[in-house]
Amino acid sequence: MNDDPLRDSVIKNINLIALNLGDQGREKIADHVRRFWSPSLRATLVTLTQEDNEVLTPLAKEAAKIL
């Protein structure tokens, strides 16, 4: 994690959502994010998928890529 609390929160929450909804697939995770996250949070998540890092679980990253 880094010094950006918003970024850290997005990472923590998308990974938890992926853990909890993982058995329902990436589409369900992406739907949850579309329905309940603000555009700024979604934008932060999309940016995270474009970075070369390992902060997102594979399923969280897959779901974010179909937003």
Chimera marker file (.cmm) of the C-alpha trace (Angstrom):
<marker_set name="trace">
<marker id="1" x="0.000" y="0.000" z="0.000" r="1" g="1" b="0" radius="0.5"/>
<marker id="2" x="1.075" y="3.608" z="-0.261" r="1" g="1" b="0" radius="0.5"/>
<marker id="3" x="0.278" y="7.008" z="1.207" r="1" g="1" b="0" radius="0.5"/>
<marker id="4" x="-3.010" y="7.467" z="-0.682" r="1" g="1" b="0" radius="0.5"/>
<marker id="5" x="-5.884" y="6.473" z="1.630" r="1" g="1" b="0" radius="0.5"/>
<marker id="6" x="-8.429" y="6.419" z="-1.228" r="1" g="1" b="0" radius="0.5"/>
<marker id="7" x="-6.277" y="4.080" z="-3.291" r="1" g="1" b="0" radius="0.5"/>
<marker id="8" x="-5.664" y="1.861" z="-0.269" r="1" g="1" b="0" radius="0.5"/>
<marker id="9" x="-9.392" y="1.739" z="0.468" r="1" g="1" b="0" radius="0.5"/>
<marker id="10" x="-10.240" y="0.794" z="-3.114" r="1" g="1" b="0" radius="0.5"/>
<marker id="11" x="-7.673" y="-2.008" z="-3.048" r="1" g="1" b="0" radius="0.5"/>
<marker id="12" x="-8.920" y="-3.353" z="0.262" r="1" g="1" b="0" radius="0.5"/>
<marker id="13" x="-12.586" y="-3.197" z="-0.702" r="1" g="1" b="0" radius="0.5"/>
<marker id="14" x="-12.378" y="-4.661" z="-4.207" r="1" g="1" b="0" radius="0.5"/>
<marker id="15" x="-10.292" y="-7.553" z="-2.919" r="1" g="1" b="0" radius="0.5"/>
<marker id="16" x="-12.866" y="-8.200" z="-0.159" r="1" g="1" b="0" radius="0.5"/>
<marker id="17" x="-15.740" y="-8.020" z="-2.638" r="1" g="1" b="0" radius="0.5"/>
<marker id="18" x="-13.931" y="-10.448" z="-4.933" r="1" g="1" b="0" radius="0.5"/>
<marker id="19" x="-13.391" y="-12.779" z="-2.001" r="1" g="1" b="0" radius="0.5"/>
<marker id="20" x="-17.056" y="-12.635" z="-0.961" r="1" g="1" b="0" radius="0.5"/>
<marker id="21" x="-18.612" y="-12.761" z="-4.431" r="1" g="1" b="0" radius="0.5"/>
<marker id="22" x="-15.901" y="-14.777" z="-6.158" r="1" g="1" b="0" radius="0.5"/>
<marker id="23" x="-17.951" y="-17.915" z="-6.563" r="1" g="1" b="0" radius="0.5"/>
<marker id="24" x="-20.518" y="-15.854" z="-8.491" r="1" g="1" b="0" radius="0.5"/>
<marker id="25" x="-17.989" y="-14.719" z="-11.100" r="1" g="1" b="0" radius="0.5"/>
<marker id="26" x="-16.355" y="-11.545" z="-12.295" r="1" g="1" b="0" radius="0.5"/>
<marker id="27" x="-19.589" y="-10.245" z="-13.838" r="1" g="1" b="0" radius="0.5"/>
<marker id="28" x="-21.287" y="-10.191" z="-10.424" r="1" g="1" b="0" radius="0.5"/>
<marker id="29" x="-18.339" y="-8.363" z="-8.894" r="1" g="1" b="0" radius="0.5"/>
<marker id="30" x="-18.307" y="-5.794" z="-11.707" r="1" g="1" b="0" radius="0.5"/>
<marker id="31" x="-22.074" y="-5.337" z="-11.361" r="1" g="1" b="0" radius="0.5"/>
<marker id="32" x="-21.686" y="-4.654" z="-7.647" r="1" g="1" b="0" radius="0.5"/>
<marker id="33" x="-19.019" y="-2.038" z="-8.330" r="1" g="1" b="0" radius="0.5"/>
<marker id="34" x="-21.134" y="-0.377" z="-11.051" r="1" g="1" b="0" radius="0.5"/>
<marker id="35" x="-24.161" y="-0.212" z="-8.752" r="1" g="1" b="0" radius="0.5"/>
<marker id="36" x="-22.587" y="0.894" z="-5.496" r="1" g="1" b="0" radius="0.5"/>
<marker id="37" x="-19.304" y="2.680" z="-6.191" r="1" g="1" b="0" radius="0.5"/>
<marker id="38" x="-19.016" y="6.313" z="-7.207" r="1" g="1" b="0" radius="0.5"/>
<marker id="39" x="-17.474" y="7.177" z="-10.576" r="1" g="1" b="0" radius="0.5"/>
<marker id="40" x="-14.301" y="8.399" z="-8.840" r="1" g="1" b="0" radius="0.5"/>
<marker id="41" x="-13.870" y="5.087" z="-7.007" r="1" g="1" b="0" radius="0.5"/>
<marker id="42" x="-14.429" y="3.153" z="-10.227" r="1" g="1" b="0" radius="0.5"/>
<marker id="43" x="-11.868" y="5.346" z="-11.998" r="1" g="1" b="0" radius="0.5"/>
<marker id="44" x="-9.321" y="4.651" z="-9.273" r="1" g="1" b="0" radius="0.5"/>
<marker id="45" x="-9.981" y="0.933" z="-9.656" r="1" g="1" b="0" radius="0.5"/>
<marker id="46" x="-9.543" y="1.057" z="-13.436" r="1" g="1" b="0" radius="0.5"/>
<marker id="47" x="-6.266" y="2.932" z="-12.965" r="1" g="1" b="0" radius="0.5"/>
<marker id="48" x="-5.077" y="0.220" z="-10.592" r="1" g="1" b="0" radius="0.5"/>
<marker id="49" x="-5.670" y="-2.433" z="-13.253" r="1" g="1" b="0" radius="0.5"/>
<marker id="50" x="-3.401" y="-0.535" z="-15.627" r="1" g="1" b="0" radius="0.5"/>
<marker id="51" x="-0.510" y="-0.405" z="-13.184" r="1" g="1" b="0" radius="0.5"/>
<marker id="52" x="2.044" y="-3.178" z="-13.089" r="1" g="1" b="0" radius="0.5"/>
<marker id="53" x="1.559" y="-4.391" z="-9.542" r="1" g="1" b="0" radius="0.5"/>
<marker id="54" x="0.175" y="-7.247" z="-7.506" r="1" g="1" b="0" radius="0.5"/>
<marker id="55" x="-2.153" y="-5.308" z="-5.177" r="1" g="1" b="0" radius="0.5"/>
<marker id="56" x="-5.363" y="-6.704" z="-6.703" r="1" g="1" b="0" radius="0.5"/>
<marker id="57" x="-6.323" y="-10.335" z="-6.560" r="1" g="1" b="0" radius="0.5"/>
<marker id="58" x="-6.583" y="-11.951" z="-10.000" r="1" g="1" b="0" radius="0.5"/>
<marker id="59" x="-10.387" y="-12.078" z="-9.776" r="1" g="1" b="0" radius="0.5"/>
<marker id="60" x="-10.629" y="-8.448" z="-8.639" r="1" g="1" b="0" radius="0.5"/>
<marker id="61" x="-8.460" y="-7.409" z="-11.580" r="1" g="1" b="0" radius="0.5"/>
<marker id="62" x="-10.561" y="-9.437" z="-14.039" r="1" g="1" b="0" radius="0.5"/>
<marker id="63" x="-13.768" y="-7.848" z="-12.741" r="1" g="1" b="0" radius="0.5"/>
<marker id="64" x="-12.303" y="-4.342" z="-12.918" r="1" g="1" b="0" radius="0.5"/>
<marker id="65" x="-11.268" y="-4.849" z="-16.531" r="1" g="1" b="0" radius="0.5"/>
<marker id="66" x="-14.895" y="-5.371" z="-17.613" r="1" g="1" b="0" radius="0.5"/>
<marker id="67" x="-16.262" y="-2.236" z="-15.965" r="1" g="1" b="0" radius="0.5"/>
<link id1="1" id2="2" r="1" g="1" b="0" radius="0.2"/>
<link id1="2" id2="3" r="1" g="1" b="0" radius="0.2"/>
<link id1="3" id2="4" r="1" g="1" b="0" radius="0.2"/>
<link id1="4" id2="5" r="1" g="1" b="0" radius="0.2"/>
<link id1="5" id2="6" r="1" g="1" b="0" radius="0.2"/>
<link id1="6" id2="7" r="1" g="1" b="0" radius="0.2"/>
<link id1="7" id2="8" r="1" g="1" b="0" radius="0.2"/>
<link id1="8" id2="9" r="1" g="1" b="0" radius="0.2"/>
<link id1="9" id2="10" r="1" g="1" b="0" radius="0.2"/>
<link id1="10" id2="11" r="1" g="1" b="0" radius="0.2"/>
<link id1="11" id2="12" r="1" g="1" b="0" radius="0.2"/>
<link id1="12" id2="13" r="1" g="1" b="0" radius="0.2"/>
<link id1="13" id2="14" r="1" g="1" b="0" radius="0.2"/>
<link id1="14" id2="15" r="1" g="1" b="0" radius="0.2"/>
<link id1="15" id2="16" r="1" g="1" b="0" radius="0.2"/>
<link id1="16" id2="17" r="1" g="1" b="0" radius="0.2"/>
<link id1="17" id2="18" r="1" g="1" b="0" radius="0.2"/>
<link id1="18" id2="19" r="1" g="1" b="0" radius="0.2"/>
<link id1="19" id2="20" r="1" g="1" b="0" radius="0.2"/>
<link id1="20" id2="21" r="1" g="1" b="0" radius="0.2"/>
<link id1="21" id2="22" r="1" g="1" b="0" radius="0.2"/>
<link id1="22" id2="23" r="1" g="1" b="0" radius="0.2"/>
<link id1="23" id2="24" r="1" g="1" b="0" radius="0.2"/>
<link id1="24" id2="25" r="1" g="1" b="0" radius="0.2"/>
<link id1="25" id2="26" r="1" g="1" b="0" radius="0.2"/>
<link id1="26" id2="27" r="1" g="1" b="0" radius="0.2"/>
<link id1="27" id2="28" r="1" g="1" b="0" radius="0.2"/>
<link id1="28" id2="29" r="1" g="1" b="0" radius="0.2"/>
<link id1="29" id2="30" r="1" g="1" b="0" radius="0.2"/>
<link id1="30" id2="31" r="1" g="1" b="0" radius="0.2"/>
<link id1="31" id2="32" r="1" g="1" b="0" radius="0.2"/>
<link id1="32" id2="33" r="1" g="1" b="0" radius="0.2"/>
<link id1="33" id2="34" r="1" g="1" b="0" radius="0.2"/>
<link id1="34" id2="35" r="1" g="1" b="0" radius="0.2"/>
<link id1="35" id2="36" r="1" g="1" b="0" radius="0.2"/>
<link id1="36" id2="37" r="1" g="1" b="0" radius="0.2"/>
<link id1="37" id2="38" r="1" g="1" b="0" radius="0.2"/>
<link id1="38" id2="39" r="1" g="1" b="0" radius="0.2"/>
<link id1="39" id2="40" r="1" g="1" b="0" radius="0.2"/>
<link id1="40" id2="41" r="1" g="1" b="0" radius="0.2"/>
<link id1="41" id2="42" r="1" g="1" b="0" radius="0.2"/>
<link id1="42" id2="43" r="1" g="1" b="0" radius="0.2"/>
<link id1="43" id2="44" r="1" g="1" b="0" radius="0.2"/>
<link id1="44" id2="45" r="1" g="1" b="0" radius="0.2"/>
<link id1="45" id2="46" r="1" g="1" b="0" radius="0.2"/>
<link id1="46" id2="47" r="1" g="1" b="0" radius="0.2"/>
<link id1="47" id2="48" r="1" g="1" b="0" radius="0.2"/>
<link id1="48" id2="49" r="1" g="1" b="0" radius="0.2"/>
<link id1="49" id2="50" r="1" g="1" b="0" radius="0.2"/>
<link id1="50" id2="51" r="1" g="1" b="0" radius="0.2"/>
<link id1="51" id2="52" r="1" g="1" b="0" radius="0.2"/>
<link id1="52" id2="53" r="1" g="1" b="0" radius="0.2"/>
<link id1="53" id2="54" r="1" g="1" b="0" radius="0.2"/>
<link id1="54" id2="55" r="1" g="1" b="0" radius="0.2"/>
<link id1="55" id2="56" r="1" g="1" b="0" radius="0.2"/>
<link id1="56" id2="57" r="1" g="1" b="0" radius="0.2"/>
<link id1="57" id2="58" r="1" g="1" b="0" radius="0.2"/>
<link id1="58" id2="59" r="1" g="1" b="0" radius="0.2"/>
<link id1="59" id2="60" r="1" g="1" b="0" radius="0.2"/>
<link id1="60" id2="61" r="1" g="1" b="0" radius="0.2"/>
<link id1="61" id2="62" r="1" g="1" b="0" radius="0.2"/>
<link id1="62" id2="63" r="1" g="1" b="0" radius="0.2"/>
<link id1="63" id2="64" r="1" g="1" b="0" radius="0.2"/>
<link id1="64" id2="65" r="1" g="1" b="0" radius="0.2"/>
<link id1="65" id2="66" r="1" g="1" b="0" radius="0.2"/>
<link id1="66" id2="67" r="1" g="1" b="0" radius="0.2"/>
</marker_set>
